Amino acid sequence: METGYFSLEVNKSNKLTRIFQLVFGIVCAGVAVIWLLINFNSLTSDWSLVITIIFLLGFAYYQINSGLGRGEKFVEISQTSLKHKKNSLLPAQVINASDIERIEVFPLSIVITIRSGEKRILRFGTTFTDIIDPVKRGIGTFCSENNISLEFKNEEL
């Protein structure tokens, strides 16, 4: 089985957008540092400055992370592991095939049960449903090659 990479992003960002995000993130970080240096003596008495600086640094981190391409949400299915990134800020999670007890596939989500009893849920959106079937097929192939229990379920209310 070859490695399957499936992007879970709503929009594909082009190179110009990513460069703009990177530059804007660096500018935000610079403004936060300059703001900190200019108002350093006022930090203890004015908490709104601290909140402003924290917000600017957090936004700068998000923009730089996205500009470098590390913020993309995805599912990657290889022969021996599943790698998925559900959140654009947190790192990707890798699950080895030997650690997976079973996988349940629902119409808009996949539940991966780890041998330790932990469940990891991968939710698909309803905006771009064309990515769901290729991911399900890739998961099916992954399960059959690694002898993992796979169950297709329908959600009932």
HELIX and SHEET records of a PDB file:
HELIX    1   1 LYS A   15  ILE A   38  1                                  24    
HELIX    2   2 PHE A   40  SER A   42  5                                   3    
HELIX    3   3 TRP A   47  GLY A   67  1                                  21    
HELIX    4   4 ALA A   97  ASP A   99  5                                   3    
HELIX    5   5 THR A  129  ILE A  131  5                                   3    
HELIX    6   6 ILE A  132  ASN A  146  1                                  15    
SHEET    1   A 4 GLY A   4  SER A   7  0                                        
SHEET    2   A 4 PHE A  74  ILE A  77 -1                                        
SHEET    3   A 4 SER A  81  LYS A  85 -1                                        
SHEET    4   A 4 GLN A  93  ASN A  96 -1                                        
SHEET    1   B 4 LYS A 119  ARG A 123  0                                        
SHEET    2   B 4 SER A 109  ILE A 114 -1                                        
SHEET    3   B 4 ILE A 100  VAL A 105 -1                                        
SHEET    4   B 4 SER A 149  PHE A 152  1                                        
END                                                                             
